[in-house]
Amino acid sequence: MPRPLLYLIDGNSYIYRAFYAIRNLSNSKGFPTNAIYGFTTMLLKVLREKRPEYLAIAFDEKGPTVRHDEYAEYKAHRKPMPDDLIPQVPRIREMVEAFRIPVLVKPGYEADDIIGTLAKRAVVDGFNVVIVSGDKDLLQLVSDRVLMYDTMKDKVYGPAEVMERYGVTPSAMIDVMGLMGDASDNIPGVPGIGEKTAIALIKEYGSIERLLA
């Protein structure tokens, strides 16, 4: 009997990707609609082409997260949300709720934290999972039971695709990113180590712990 399939959409990732992919779109009253349109187009593509039996969308909640407790400079360099995106976010949430799709949020945590937790739990509970996102942070979750689907590139990442792109297994991605850091989140890596060197070191040693030893 085939495993049931759960789709988990990274809502905040797609809000920003839609906003920057489509510009200068508004309604007759001048209300900006580019992010709403792009997000809805992505969602309809998933619903129409994949016809998911189980589906939920995770969003970030406002306010600091557990990562800010660990590292005060987390995302400190990020600019505030663009003025013409701010009023679109509640409308996107309303649109999702109108589709009767569960909205997942948790104060102190980000959408990818929720997705990671639920993906792990779903596999234990007998599901296969498709994470709908373009965020490379989530590639560490990919396995024979968990795929990542980037609708904007129309590409699916399984273990083979992660290995082809990065040269390491999905579970090793956390070590690669630990070495190279993540400029988008203002997380410093090891000085002088970029993506290529980080990949080469993890391919040779297998983990940060072994590399340090």
DAGI-V820413 format. One record per helix or strand of 2 or more residues. SS is the DSSP state (A for helix, B for strand). FROM is the first residue (numbers start at 1). LEN is the number of residues. Records with the same first field share a line. If there is no record, write none. Layout:
SS=FROM-LEN ; FROM-LEN
//
This chain:
B=5-6 ; 54-5 ; 102-3 ; 128-5 ; 146-5 ; 155-3
A=11-11 ; 34-17 ; 66-5 ; 83-16 ; 111-14 ; 136-6 ; 159-8 ; 170-11 ; 183-3 ; 195-11 ; 208-5
//
